[in-house]
Amino acid sequence: MELKKVYDGSKLTVFLAGKLDTESAPKLNAELAASLGGITELVLDMTDLSYISSAGLRTLLSAQKMMNRPGRKVLRGARV
């Protein structure tokens, strides 16, 4: 999985590409935990994400829990 972070004031947009799976989910979780200080809006752009495993889903839920107090989380480009 590749990720790119773009900051705009207190908004963080994370562009994800590739596969969010057992190997890459811990990397995303660590990146989010280190990046959310002072962030009130988190946007996860999954337009270029081709696969999400159950480990990836847990990471997305964890991100929601991290954002419950300081702000909101938006998922963009999710496919069914």
Secondary structure, DSSP 8 states (H G I E B T S, - for coil): -EEEEEEETTEEEEEEEEEESTTTHHHHHHHHHHH-TT-SEEEEEEEEEEEE-HHHHHHHHHHHHHHTTT-EEEEES---
